[in-house]
Amino acid sequence: MPQPILSFSSHRPLVVGSFGSMADLLDCTPEHANASCEVVEIRLDILYRDGWKLSEKPWAHLAHKPLLFTARCQSEGGVMSLDAAARAEMIKAVCEEAAAVDVEIASMHEMRDSLALLAQRSIPWVASSHHFAGLPAMEIWRELRDRAWTGGACVAKFAATLHDASELQVLESFQSEAADISVSTMGMGELAPASRVRCAIAGSVLNYGFIGQAPTAPGQWPAAALRAAIHEKKIPSL
């Protein structure tokens, strides 16, 4: 059965539960997924590393949840070196079950056939950008946000390693800006826990935590704990 189309609103922050291994995905019960998140992220690059074949559906037991599929490129945090053709085949294999798909802004040109397929099937896509060295100038992110909008994305997602509290304030300010597209922001590293709650309160539409034993980004915390903190507006101290 096709997945429902996701709606994105700054007034309703969604928690995304991601799996750092095939084992974590298989061990997750529907009840645990329901208690942890609103959206389940399936990292296809991680599953491929762990032996997944494109004909298999190890996420079938979680099909009651909206599924966000990501085939991450290595330069932006992927666990394997996968070229555009390989990632495109993965996306094509999951279109029938995808509520949304994540494609990096930097990959928009080389993944243009995949984006055309998503548009043809009315599957929303998340345009993502990851900065592991540090927080870039916000003008760079504004340009990337505009590229995501003009490219047809439904969400522009930004993640960056934060080095101090002043950078977290910059991140919150960027999240609060008026924009044509829904925006998702988050910090990585030591300030990640505080940033993910603060950004959600500031309007981040997608807020990522992990389910199982292995995080999928530096400083990520368990999805269930993140969900509780966001709903209760409990901001960790800096």
Biotite code that builds the C-alpha atoms (Angstrom):
import biotite.structure as struc

atoms = struc.array([
    struc.Atom([0.000, 0.000, 0.000], chain_id="A", res_id=1, res_name="MET", atom_name="CA", element="C"),
    struc.Atom([1.406, 3.462, -0.882], chain_id="A", res_id=2, res_name="PRO", atom_name="CA", element="C"),
    struc.Atom([2.526, 5.547, 2.058], chain_id="A", res_id=3, res_name="GLN", atom_name="CA", element="C"),
    struc.Atom([0.496, 8.626, 3.035], chain_id="A", res_id=4, res_name="PRO", atom_name="CA", element="C"),
    struc.Atom([1.834, 11.966, 1.851], chain_id="A", res_id=5, res_name="ILE", atom_name="CA", element="C"),
    struc.Atom([3.554, 13.772, 4.694], chain_id="A", res_id=6, res_name="LEU", atom_name="CA", element="C"),
    struc.Atom([2.602, 17.325, 5.588], chain_id="A", res_id=7, res_name="SER", atom_name="CA", element="C"),
    struc.Atom([5.183, 19.668, 7.064], chain_id="A", res_id=8, res_name="PHE", atom_name="CA", element="C"),
    struc.Atom([4.350, 22.472, 9.474], chain_id="A", res_id=9, res_name="SER", atom_name="CA", element="C"),
    struc.Atom([6.506, 24.568, 11.784], chain_id="A", res_id=10, res_name="SER", atom_name="CA", element="C"),
    struc.Atom([3.654, 24.330, 14.281], chain_id="A", res_id=11, res_name="HIS", atom_name="CA", element="C"),
    struc.Atom([3.915, 20.534, 14.368], chain_id="A", res_id=12, res_name="ARG", atom_name="CA", element="C"),
    struc.Atom([7.528, 19.398, 14.675], chain_id="A", res_id=13, res_name="PRO", atom_name="CA", element="C"),
    struc.Atom([7.928, 15.790, 13.594], chain_id="A", res_id=14, res_name="LEU", atom_name="CA", element="C"),
    struc.Atom([10.443, 13.469, 15.221], chain_id="A", res_id=15, res_name="VAL", atom_name="CA", element="C"),
    struc.Atom([12.222, 11.182, 12.770], chain_id="A", res_id=16, res_name="VAL", atom_name="CA", element="C"),
    struc.Atom([13.556, 7.879, 14.080], chain_id="A", res_id=17, res_name="GLY", atom_name="CA", element="C"),
    struc.Atom([16.597, 6.580, 12.202], chain_id="A", res_id=18, res_name="SER", atom_name="CA", element="C"),
    struc.Atom([18.409, 3.236, 12.385], chain_id="A", res_id=19, res_name="PHE", atom_name="CA", element="C"),
    struc.Atom([22.181, 2.869, 12.466], chain_id="A", res_id=20, res_name="GLY", atom_name="CA", element="C"),
    struc.Atom([22.158, -0.778, 11.444], chain_id="A", res_id=21, res_name="SER", atom_name="CA", element="C"),
    struc.Atom([20.046, -3.476, 9.862], chain_id="A", res_id=22, res_name="MET", atom_name="CA", element="C"),
    struc.Atom([19.909, -5.213, 13.256], chain_id="A", res_id=23, res_name="ALA", atom_name="CA", element="C"),
    struc.Atom([18.415, -2.121, 14.891], chain_id="A", res_id=24, res_name="ASP", atom_name="CA", element="C"),
    struc.Atom([15.759, -1.927, 12.175], chain_id="A", res_id=25, res_name="LEU", atom_name="CA", element="C"),
    struc.Atom([14.821, -5.586, 12.478], chain_id="A", res_id=26, res_name="LEU", atom_name="CA", element="C"),
    struc.Atom([14.731, -5.407, 16.288], chain_id="A", res_id=27, res_name="ASP", atom_name="CA", element="C"),
    struc.Atom([12.375, -2.429, 16.362], chain_id="A", res_id=28, res_name="CYS", atom_name="CA", element="C"),
    struc.Atom([8.792, -3.394, 17.124], chain_id="A", res_id=29, res_name="THR", atom_name="CA", element="C"),
    struc.Atom([5.843, -1.399, 15.782], chain_id="A", res_id=30, res_name="PRO", atom_name="CA", element="C"),
    struc.Atom([5.041, -0.422, 19.367], chain_id="A", res_id=31, res_name="GLU", atom_name="CA", element="C"),
    struc.Atom([8.523, 0.959, 19.944], chain_id="A", res_id=32, res_name="HIS", atom_name="CA", element="C"),
    struc.Atom([8.409, 2.897, 16.680], chain_id="A", res_id=33, res_name="ALA", atom_name="CA", element="C"),
    struc.Atom([5.047, 4.391, 17.663], chain_id="A", res_id=34, res_name="ASN", atom_name="CA", element="C"),
    struc.Atom([6.438, 5.482, 21.023], chain_id="A", res_id=35, res_name="ALA", atom_name="CA", element="C"),
    struc.Atom([9.612, 6.948, 19.534], chain_id="A", res_id=36, res_name="SER", atom_name="CA", element="C"),
    struc.Atom([8.718, 9.001, 16.474], chain_id="A", res_id=37, res_name="CYS", atom_name="CA", element="C"),
    struc.Atom([6.191, 10.219, 13.935], chain_id="A", res_id=38, res_name="GLU", atom_name="CA", element="C"),
    struc.Atom([8.331, 9.338, 10.904], chain_id="A", res_id=39, res_name="VAL", atom_name="CA", element="C"),
    struc.Atom([10.710, 6.427, 10.330], chain_id="A", res_id=40, res_name="VAL", atom_name="CA", element="C"),
    struc.Atom([13.870, 7.072, 8.336], chain_id="A", res_id=41, res_name="GLU", atom_name="CA", element="C"),
    struc.Atom([15.296, 4.133, 6.400], chain_id="A", res_id=42, res_name="ILE", atom_name="CA", element="C"),
    struc.Atom([18.967, 4.744, 5.588], chain_id="A", res_id=43, res_name="ARG", atom_name="CA", element="C"),
    struc.Atom([19.432, 2.650, 2.461], chain_id="A", res_id=44, res_name="LEU", atom_name="CA", element="C"),
    struc.Atom([23.203, 3.153, 2.420], chain_id="A", res_id=45, res_name="ASP", atom_name="CA", element="C"),
    struc.Atom([23.421, 1.656, 5.914], chain_id="A", res_id=46, res_name="ILE", atom_name="CA", element="C"),
    struc.Atom([21.205, -1.292, 4.979], chain_id="A", res_id=47, res_name="LEU", atom_name="CA", element="C"),
    struc.Atom([23.255, -1.905, 1.829], chain_id="A", res_id=48, res_name="TYR", atom_name="CA", element="C"),
    struc.Atom([26.410, -1.997, 3.936], chain_id="A", res_id=49, res_name="ARG", atom_name="CA", element="C"),
    struc.Atom([24.698, -4.597, 6.122], chain_id="A", res_id=50, res_name="ASP", atom_name="CA", element="C"),
    struc.Atom([23.741, -6.868, 3.218], chain_id="A", res_id=51, res_name="GLY", atom_name="CA", element="C"),
    struc.Atom([20.418, -5.487, 1.999], chain_id="A", res_id=52, res_name="TRP", atom_name="CA", element="C"),
    struc.Atom([19.320, -6.452, -1.505], chain_id="A", res_id=53, res_name="LYS", atom_name="CA", element="C"),
    struc.Atom([17.024, -4.152, -3.463], chain_id="A", res_id=54, res_name="LEU", atom_name="CA", element="C"),
    struc.Atom([14.303, -6.800, -3.678], chain_id="A", res_id=55, res_name="SER", atom_name="CA", element="C"),
    struc.Atom([14.082, -7.085, 0.115], chain_id="A", res_id=56, res_name="GLU", atom_name="CA", element="C"),
    struc.Atom([11.846, -5.041, 2.444], chain_id="A", res_id=57, res_name="LYS", atom_name="CA", element="C"),
    struc.Atom([13.273, -5.340, 5.965], chain_id="A", res_id=58, res_name="PRO", atom_name="CA", element="C"),
    struc.Atom([11.147, -2.350, 7.010], chain_id="A", res_id=59, res_name="TRP", atom_name="CA", element="C"),
    struc.Atom([7.854, -4.092, 6.174], chain_id="A", res_id=60, res_name="ALA", atom_name="CA", element="C"),
    struc.Atom([6.916, -4.505, 9.853], chain_id="A", res_id=61, res_name="HIS", atom_name="CA", element="C"),
    struc.Atom([6.982, -0.702, 10.221], chain_id="A", res_id=62, res_name="LEU", atom_name="CA", element="C"),
    struc.Atom([4.927, 0.052, 7.109], chain_id="A", res_id=63, res_name="ALA", atom_name="CA", element="C"),
    struc.Atom([2.182, 1.588, 9.268], chain_id="A", res_id=64, res_name="HIS", atom_name="CA", element="C"),
    struc.Atom([4.494, 4.580, 9.809], chain_id="A", res_id=65, res_name="LYS", atom_name="CA", element="C"),
    struc.Atom([5.403, 7.179, 7.166], chain_id="A", res_id=66, res_name="PRO", atom_name="CA", element="C"),
    struc.Atom([8.730, 6.028, 5.731], chain_id="A", res_id=67, res_name="LEU", atom_name="CA", element="C"),
    struc.Atom([11.420, 8.531, 4.752], chain_id="A", res_id=68, res_name="LEU", atom_name="CA", element="C"),
    struc.Atom([14.040, 6.836, 2.570], chain_id="A", res_id=69, res_name="PHE", atom_name="CA", element="C"),
    struc.Atom([17.594, 8.157, 2.367], chain_id="A", res_id=70, res_name="THR", atom_name="CA", element="C"),
    struc.Atom([20.448, 6.882, 0.201], chain_id="A", res_id=71, res_name="ALA", atom_name="CA", element="C"),
    struc.Atom([23.133, 9.141, 1.634], chain_id="A", res_id=72, res_name="ARG", atom_name="CA", element="C"),
    struc.Atom([26.236, 10.013, -0.372], chain_id="A", res_id=73, res_name="CYS", atom_name="CA", element="C"),
    struc.Atom([29.521, 9.435, 1.431], chain_id="A", res_id=74, res_name="GLN", atom_name="CA", element="C"),
    struc.Atom([30.650, 13.078, 1.312], chain_id="A", res_id=75, res_name="SER", atom_name="CA", element="C"),
    struc.Atom([27.642, 14.059, 3.439], chain_id="A", res_id=76, res_name="GLU", atom_name="CA", element="C"),
    struc.Atom([27.736, 11.269, 5.997], chain_id="A", res_id=77, res_name="GLY", atom_name="CA", element="C"),
    struc.Atom([26.987, 8.116, 4.020], chain_id="A", res_id=78, res_name="GLY", atom_name="CA", element="C"),
    struc.Atom([28.621, 4.932, 5.248], chain_id="A", res_id=79, res_name="VAL", atom_name="CA", element="C"),
    struc.Atom([29.674, 3.728, 1.798], chain_id="A", res_id=80, res_name="MET", atom_name="CA", element="C"),
    struc.Atom([30.985, 5.114, -1.465], chain_id="A", res_id=81, res_name="SER", atom_name="CA", element="C"),
    struc.Atom([27.888, 4.864, -3.660], chain_id="A", res_id=82, res_name="LEU", atom_name="CA", element="C"),
    struc.Atom([27.730, 6.659, -6.984], chain_id="A", res_id=83, res_name="ASP", atom_name="CA", element="C"),
    struc.Atom([24.631, 8.461, -8.232], chain_id="A", res_id=84, res_name="ALA", atom_name="CA", element="C"),
    struc.Atom([23.527, 5.502, -10.355], chain_id="A", res_id=85, res_name="ALA", atom_name="CA", element="C"),
    struc.Atom([23.576, 3.141, -7.380], chain_id="A", res_id=86, res_name="ALA", atom_name="CA", element="C"),
    struc.Atom([21.668, 5.571, -5.189], chain_id="A", res_id=87, res_name="ARG", atom_name="CA", element="C"),
    struc.Atom([19.150, 6.173, -7.956], chain_id="A", res_id=88, res_name="ALA", atom_name="CA", element="C"),
    struc.Atom([18.478, 2.429, -8.226], chain_id="A", res_id=89, res_name="GLU", atom_name="CA", element="C"),
    struc.Atom([17.858, 2.289, -4.482], chain_id="A", res_id=90, res_name="MET", atom_name="CA", element="C"),
    struc.Atom([15.374, 5.149, -4.638], chain_id="A", res_id=91, res_name="ILE", atom_name="CA", element="C"),
    struc.Atom([13.597, 3.601, -7.605], chain_id="A", res_id=92, res_name="LYS", atom_name="CA", element="C"),
    struc.Atom([13.261, 0.322, -5.670], chain_id="A", res_id=93, res_name="ALA", atom_name="CA", element="C"),
    struc.Atom([11.427, 1.958, -2.744], chain_id="A", res_id=94, res_name="VAL", atom_name="CA", element="C"),
    struc.Atom([9.132, 4.450, -4.478], chain_id="A", res_id=95, res_name="CYS", atom_name="CA", element="C"),
    struc.Atom([6.029, 2.370, -3.867], chain_id="A", res_id=96, res_name="GLU", atom_name="CA", element="C"),
    struc.Atom([6.552, 2.622, -0.101], chain_id="A", res_id=97, res_name="GLU", atom_name="CA", element="C"),
    struc.Atom([8.060, 6.073, 0.273], chain_id="A", res_id=98, res_name="ALA", atom_name="CA", element="C"),
    struc.Atom([6.213, 8.833, 2.079], chain_id="A", res_id=99, res_name="ALA", atom_name="CA", element="C"),
    struc.Atom([9.248, 11.014, 1.329], chain_id="A", res_id=100, res_name="ALA", atom_name="CA", element="C"),
    struc.Atom([12.829, 10.729, 0.040], chain_id="A", res_id=101, res_name="VAL", atom_name="CA", element="C"),
    struc.Atom([15.963, 12.618, 1.083], chain_id="A", res_id=102, res_name="ASP", atom_name="CA", element="C"),
    struc.Atom([18.366, 13.873, -1.626], chain_id="A", res_id=103, res_name="VAL", atom_name="CA", element="C"),
    struc.Atom([21.347, 16.123, -0.927], chain_id="A", res_id=104, res_name="GLU", atom_name="CA", element="C"),
    struc.Atom([21.203, 19.627, -2.408], chain_id="A", res_id=105, res_name="ILE", atom_name="CA", element="C"),
    struc.Atom([24.723, 19.058, -3.727], chain_id="A", res_id=106, res_name="ALA", atom_name="CA", element="C"),
    struc.Atom([23.448, 15.951, -5.566], chain_id="A", res_id=107, res_name="SER", atom_name="CA", element="C"),
    struc.Atom([20.451, 17.567, -7.238], chain_id="A", res_id=108, res_name="MET", atom_name="CA", element="C"),
    struc.Atom([22.035, 17.629, -10.690], chain_id="A", res_id=109, res_name="HIS", atom_name="CA", element="C"),
    struc.Atom([23.410, 14.109, -10.698], chain_id="A", res_id=110, res_name="GLU", atom_name="CA", element="C"),
    struc.Atom([20.184, 12.799, -9.133], chain_id="A", res_id=111, res_name="MET", atom_name="CA", element="C"),
    struc.Atom([17.908, 14.725, -11.507], chain_id="A", res_id=112, res_name="ARG", atom_name="CA", element="C"),
    struc.Atom([16.354, 11.540, -12.929], chain_id="A", res_id=113, res_name="ASP", atom_name="CA", element="C"),
    struc.Atom([15.428, 10.417, -9.414], chain_id="A", res_id=114, res_name="SER", atom_name="CA", element="C"),
    struc.Atom([13.930, 13.814, -8.663], chain_id="A", res_id=115, res_name="LEU", atom_name="CA", element="C"),
    struc.Atom([11.904, 13.626, -11.859], chain_id="A", res_id=116, res_name="ALA", atom_name="CA", element="C"),
    struc.Atom([10.633, 10.189, -10.824], chain_id="A", res_id=117, res_name="LEU", atom_name="CA", element="C"),
    struc.Atom([9.625, 11.514, -7.405], chain_id="A", res_id=118, res_name="LEU", atom_name="CA", element="C"),
    struc.Atom([7.783, 14.423, -9.029], chain_id="A", res_id=119, res_name="ALA", atom_name="CA", element="C"),
    struc.Atom([6.015, 12.042, -11.409], chain_id="A", res_id=120, res_name="GLN", atom_name="CA", element="C"),
    struc.Atom([4.811, 9.986, -8.453], chain_id="A", res_id=121, res_name="ARG", atom_name="CA", element="C"),
    struc.Atom([3.990, 13.012, -6.266], chain_id="A", res_id=122, res_name="SER", atom_name="CA", element="C"),
    struc.Atom([6.454, 11.885, -3.594], chain_id="A", res_id=123, res_name="ILE", atom_name="CA", element="C"),
    struc.Atom([7.786, 14.830, -1.562], chain_id="A", res_id=124, res_name="PRO", atom_name="CA", element="C"),
    struc.Atom([11.518, 15.120, -1.131], chain_id="A", res_id=125, res_name="TRP", atom_name="CA", element="C"),
    struc.Atom([13.795, 16.591, 1.495], chain_id="A", res_id=126, res_name="VAL", atom_name="CA", element="C"),
    struc.Atom([16.734, 18.612, 0.173], chain_id="A", res_id=127, res_name="ALA", atom_name="CA", element="C"),
    struc.Atom([19.562, 18.151, 2.672], chain_id="A", res_id=128, res_name="SER", atom_name="CA", element="C"),
    struc.Atom([22.937, 19.720, 3.330], chain_id="A", res_id=129, res_name="SER", atom_name="CA", element="C"),
    struc.Atom([25.464, 18.571, 5.952], chain_id="A", res_id=130, res_name="HIS", atom_name="CA", element="C"),
    struc.Atom([28.459, 20.506, 7.247], chain_id="A", res_id=131, res_name="HIS", atom_name="CA", element="C"),
    struc.Atom([30.696, 18.456, 9.543], chain_id="A", res_id=132, res_name="PHE", atom_name="CA", element="C"),
    struc.Atom([33.577, 20.933, 9.878], chain_id="A", res_id=133, res_name="ALA", atom_name="CA", element="C"),
    struc.Atom([31.451, 23.706, 11.315], chain_id="A", res_id=134, res_name="GLY", atom_name="CA", element="C"),
    struc.Atom([28.640, 26.173, 10.794], chain_id="A", res_id=135, res_name="LEU", atom_name="CA", element="C"),
    struc.Atom([28.919, 27.970, 7.426], chain_id="A", res_id=136, res_name="PRO", atom_name="CA", element="C"),
    struc.Atom([27.920, 31.555, 6.781], chain_id="A", res_id=137, res_name="ALA", atom_name="CA", element="C"),
    struc.Atom([24.137, 31.827, 6.792], chain_id="A", res_id=138, res_name="MET", atom_name="CA", element="C"),
    struc.Atom([24.204, 33.451, 3.371], chain_id="A", res_id=139, res_name="GLU", atom_name="CA", element="C"),
    struc.Atom([25.424, 30.089, 2.022], chain_id="A", res_id=140, res_name="ILE", atom_name="CA", element="C"),
    struc.Atom([22.495, 28.333, 3.639], chain_id="A", res_id=141, res_name="TRP", atom_name="CA", element="C"),
    struc.Atom([20.069, 30.933, 2.309], chain_id="A", res_id=142, res_name="ARG", atom_name="CA", element="C"),
    struc.Atom([21.326, 30.272, -1.198], chain_id="A", res_id=143, res_name="GLU", atom_name="CA", element="C"),
    struc.Atom([20.990, 26.519, -0.667], chain_id="A", res_id=144, res_name="LEU", atom_name="CA", element="C"),
    struc.Atom([17.506, 27.021, 0.770], chain_id="A", res_id=145, res_name="ARG", atom_name="CA", element="C"),
    struc.Atom([16.516, 28.896, -2.392], chain_id="A", res_id=146, res_name="ASP", atom_name="CA", element="C"),
    struc.Atom([17.990, 26.109, -4.549], chain_id="A", res_id=147, res_name="ARG", atom_name="CA", element="C"),
    struc.Atom([15.926, 23.552, -2.659], chain_id="A", res_id=148, res_name="ALA", atom_name="CA", element="C"),
    struc.Atom([12.765, 25.605, -3.169], chain_id="A", res_id=149, res_name="TRP", atom_name="CA", element="C"),
    struc.Atom([13.272, 26.214, -6.863], chain_id="A", res_id=150, res_name="THR", atom_name="CA", element="C"),
    struc.Atom([14.232, 22.555, -7.322], chain_id="A", res_id=151, res_name="GLY", atom_name="CA", element="C"),
    struc.Atom([10.858, 21.393, -6.024], chain_id="A", res_id=152, res_name="GLY", atom_name="CA", element="C"),
    struc.Atom([11.772, 20.152, -2.545], chain_id="A", res_id=153, res_name="ALA", atom_name="CA", element="C"),
    struc.Atom([9.203, 20.253, 0.254], chain_id="A", res_id=154, res_name="CYS", atom_name="CA", element="C"),
    struc.Atom([11.773, 20.665, 3.042], chain_id="A", res_id=155, res_name="VAL", atom_name="CA", element="C"),
    struc.Atom([15.256, 22.161, 3.163], chain_id="A", res_id=156, res_name="ALA", atom_name="CA", element="C"),
    struc.Atom([17.255, 20.317, 5.828], chain_id="A", res_id=157, res_name="LYS", atom_name="CA", element="C"),
    struc.Atom([20.497, 21.688, 7.281], chain_id="A", res_id=158, res_name="PHE", atom_name="CA", element="C"),
    struc.Atom([22.878, 20.085, 9.769], chain_id="A", res_id=159, res_name="ALA", atom_name="CA", element="C"),
    struc.Atom([26.181, 21.463, 11.016], chain_id="A", res_id=160, res_name="ALA", atom_name="CA", element="C"),
    struc.Atom([28.692, 20.785, 13.761], chain_id="A", res_id=161, res_name="THR", atom_name="CA", element="C"),
    struc.Atom([28.407, 23.511, 16.402], chain_id="A", res_id=162, res_name="LEU", atom_name="CA", element="C"),
    struc.Atom([31.421, 24.661, 18.388], chain_id="A", res_id=163, res_name="HIS", atom_name="CA", element="C"),
    struc.Atom([29.890, 27.106, 20.868], chain_id="A", res_id=164, res_name="ASP", atom_name="CA", element="C"),
    struc.Atom([26.621, 28.534, 22.140], chain_id="A", res_id=165, res_name="ALA", atom_name="CA", element="C"),
    struc.Atom([26.829, 31.583, 19.868], chain_id="A", res_id=166, res_name="SER", atom_name="CA", element="C"),
    struc.Atom([26.647, 29.300, 16.830], chain_id="A", res_id=167, res_name="GLU", atom_name="CA", element="C"),
    struc.Atom([23.557, 27.650, 18.294], chain_id="A", res_id=168, res_name="LEU", atom_name="CA", element="C"),
    struc.Atom([21.947, 31.082, 18.511], chain_id="A", res_id=169, res_name="GLN", atom_name="CA", element="C"),
    struc.Atom([22.785, 31.684, 14.843], chain_id="A", res_id=170, res_name="VAL", atom_name="CA", element="C"),
    struc.Atom([21.211, 28.327, 13.981], chain_id="A", res_id=171, res_name="LEU", atom_name="CA", element="C"),
    struc.Atom([18.023, 29.183, 15.878], chain_id="A", res_id=172, res_name="GLU", atom_name="CA", element="C"),
    struc.Atom([17.852, 32.575, 14.192], chain_id="A", res_id=173, res_name="SER", atom_name="CA", element="C"),
    struc.Atom([18.175, 30.995, 10.756], chain_id="A", res_id=174, res_name="PHE", atom_name="CA", element="C"),
    struc.Atom([15.438, 28.496, 11.617], chain_id="A", res_id=175, res_name="GLN", atom_name="CA", element="C"),
    struc.Atom([13.133, 31.350, 12.643], chain_id="A", res_id=176, res_name="SER", atom_name="CA", element="C"),
    struc.Atom([13.512, 33.236, 9.345], chain_id="A", res_id=177, res_name="GLU", atom_name="CA", element="C"),
    struc.Atom([10.525, 33.457, 7.027], chain_id="A", res_id=178, res_name="ALA", atom_name="CA", element="C"),
    struc.Atom([11.060, 31.242, 3.982], chain_id="A", res_id=179, res_name="ALA", atom_name="CA", element="C"),
    struc.Atom([9.145, 29.918, 0.986], chain_id="A", res_id=180, res_name="ASP", atom_name="CA", element="C"),
    struc.Atom([10.009, 26.340, 1.982], chain_id="A", res_id=181, res_name="ILE", atom_name="CA", element="C"),
    struc.Atom([9.673, 24.388, 5.216], chain_id="A", res_id=182, res_name="SER", atom_name="CA", element="C"),
    struc.Atom([13.016, 24.198, 6.993], chain_id="A", res_id=183, res_name="VAL", atom_name="CA", element="C"),
    struc.Atom([14.653, 21.622, 9.242], chain_id="A", res_id=184, res_name="SER", atom_name="CA", element="C"),
    struc.Atom([17.813, 22.497, 11.187], chain_id="A", res_id=185, res_name="THR", atom_name="CA", element="C"),
    struc.Atom([19.962, 20.676, 13.714], chain_id="A", res_id=186, res_name="MET", atom_name="CA", element="C"),
    struc.Atom([23.372, 20.793, 15.290], chain_id="A", res_id=187, res_name="GLY", atom_name="CA", element="C"),
    struc.Atom([25.889, 17.984, 15.506], chain_id="A", res_id=188, res_name="MET", atom_name="CA", element="C"),
    struc.Atom([28.541, 17.353, 18.144], chain_id="A", res_id=189, res_name="GLY", atom_name="CA", element="C"),
    struc.Atom([28.421, 18.266, 21.837], chain_id="A", res_id=190, res_name="GLU", atom_name="CA", element="C"),
    struc.Atom([25.687, 20.858, 21.360], chain_id="A", res_id=191, res_name="LEU", atom_name="CA", element="C"),
    struc.Atom([23.494, 18.509, 19.331], chain_id="A", res_id=192, res_name="ALA", atom_name="CA", element="C"),
    struc.Atom([21.034, 17.599, 22.124], chain_id="A", res_id=193, res_name="PRO", atom_name="CA", element="C"),
    struc.Atom([20.269, 21.210, 23.036], chain_id="A", res_id=194, res_name="ALA", atom_name="CA", element="C"),
    struc.Atom([20.174, 22.311, 19.403], chain_id="A", res_id=195, res_name="SER", atom_name="CA", element="C"),
    struc.Atom([17.656, 19.705, 18.354], chain_id="A", res_id=196, res_name="ARG", atom_name="CA", element="C"),
    struc.Atom([15.131, 20.761, 20.975], chain_id="A", res_id=197, res_name="VAL", atom_name="CA", element="C"),
    struc.Atom([15.744, 24.485, 20.476], chain_id="A", res_id=198, res_name="ARG", atom_name="CA", element="C"),
    struc.Atom([15.461, 24.220, 16.701], chain_id="A", res_id=199, res_name="CYS", atom_name="CA", element="C"),
    struc.Atom([12.258, 22.194, 16.960], chain_id="A", res_id=200, res_name="ALA", atom_name="CA", element="C"),
    struc.Atom([10.742, 24.865, 19.186], chain_id="A", res_id=201, res_name="ILE", atom_name="CA", element="C"),
    struc.Atom([11.901, 27.484, 16.651], chain_id="A", res_id=202, res_name="ALA", atom_name="CA", element="C"),
    struc.Atom([10.016, 25.662, 13.885], chain_id="A", res_id=203, res_name="GLY", atom_name="CA", element="C"),
    struc.Atom([12.204, 22.828, 12.584], chain_id="A", res_id=204, res_name="SER", atom_name="CA", element="C"),
    struc.Atom([9.773, 20.492, 10.831], chain_id="A", res_id=205, res_name="VAL", atom_name="CA", element="C"),
    struc.Atom([11.929, 17.326, 10.936], chain_id="A", res_id=206, res_name="LEU", atom_name="CA", element="C"),
    struc.Atom([13.957, 16.470, 14.029], chain_id="A", res_id=207, res_name="ASN", atom_name="CA", element="C"),
    struc.Atom([16.153, 13.382, 13.971], chain_id="A", res_id=208, res_name="TYR", atom_name="CA", element="C"),
    struc.Atom([16.955, 10.873, 16.694], chain_id="A", res_id=209, res_name="GLY", atom_name="CA", element="C"),
    struc.Atom([18.046, 7.257, 16.566], chain_id="A", res_id=210, res_name="PHE", atom_name="CA", element="C"),
    struc.Atom([16.239, 4.027, 17.392], chain_id="A", res_id=211, res_name="ILE", atom_name="CA", element="C"),
    struc.Atom([18.321, 1.090, 18.618], chain_id="A", res_id=212, res_name="GLY", atom_name="CA", element="C"),
    struc.Atom([21.986, 1.095, 19.546], chain_id="A", res_id=213, res_name="GLN", atom_name="CA", element="C"),
    struc.Atom([23.707, 3.235, 16.915], chain_id="A", res_id=214, res_name="ALA", atom_name="CA", element="C"),
    struc.Atom([23.208, 6.947, 16.131], chain_id="A", res_id=215, res_name="PRO", atom_name="CA", element="C"),
    struc.Atom([23.341, 8.023, 12.501], chain_id="A", res_id=216, res_name="THR", atom_name="CA", element="C"),
    struc.Atom([24.920, 11.448, 13.123], chain_id="A", res_id=217, res_name="ALA", atom_name="CA", element="C"),
    struc.Atom([27.383, 12.887, 15.675], chain_id="A", res_id=218, res_name="PRO", atom_name="CA", element="C"),
    struc.Atom([25.654, 13.836, 18.919], chain_id="A", res_id=219, res_name="GLY", atom_name="CA", element="C"),
    struc.Atom([22.280, 12.402, 17.950], chain_id="A", res_id=220, res_name="GLN", atom_name="CA", element="C"),
    struc.Atom([20.220, 11.172, 20.857], chain_id="A", res_id=221, res_name="TRP", atom_name="CA", element="C"),
    struc.Atom([17.474, 8.531, 21.182], chain_id="A", res_id=222, res_name="PRO", atom_name="CA", element="C"),
    struc.Atom([14.338, 9.403, 19.250], chain_id="A", res_id=223, res_name="ALA", atom_name="CA", element="C"),
    struc.Atom([12.003, 8.652, 22.173], chain_id="A", res_id=224, res_name="ALA", atom_name="CA", element="C"),
    struc.Atom([13.949, 10.984, 24.481], chain_id="A", res_id=225, res_name="ALA", atom_name="CA", element="C"),
    struc.Atom([14.051, 13.682, 21.816], chain_id="A", res_id=226, res_name="LEU", atom_name="CA", element="C"),
    struc.Atom([10.328, 13.383, 21.243], chain_id="A", res_id=227, res_name="ARG", atom_name="CA", element="C"),
    struc.Atom([9.604, 13.749, 24.966], chain_id="A", res_id=228, res_name="ALA", atom_name="CA", element="C"),
    struc.Atom([11.941, 16.729, 25.316], chain_id="A", res_id=229, res_name="ALA", atom_name="CA", element="C"),
    struc.Atom([10.379, 18.522, 22.346], chain_id="A", res_id=230, res_name="ILE", atom_name="CA", element="C"),
    struc.Atom([6.834, 17.925, 23.486], chain_id="A", res_id=231, res_name="HIS", atom_name="CA", element="C"),
    struc.Atom([7.666, 19.024, 27.055], chain_id="A", res_id=232, res_name="GLU", atom_name="CA", element="C"),
    struc.Atom([9.993, 21.820, 25.829], chain_id="A", res_id=233, res_name="LYS", atom_name="CA", element="C"),
    struc.Atom([12.747, 20.557, 28.103], chain_id="A", res_id=234, res_name="LYS", atom_name="CA", element="C"),
    struc.Atom([15.900, 22.156, 26.748], chain_id="A", res_id=235, res_name="ILE", atom_name="CA", element="C"),
    struc.Atom([19.163, 20.530, 27.880], chain_id="A", res_id=236, res_name="PRO", atom_name="CA", element="C"),
    struc.Atom([21.646, 22.905, 29.478], chain_id="A", res_id=237, res_name="SER", atom_name="CA", element="C"),
    struc.Atom([24.554, 24.134, 27.320], chain_id="A", res_id=238, res_name="LEU", atom_name="CA", element="C"),
])
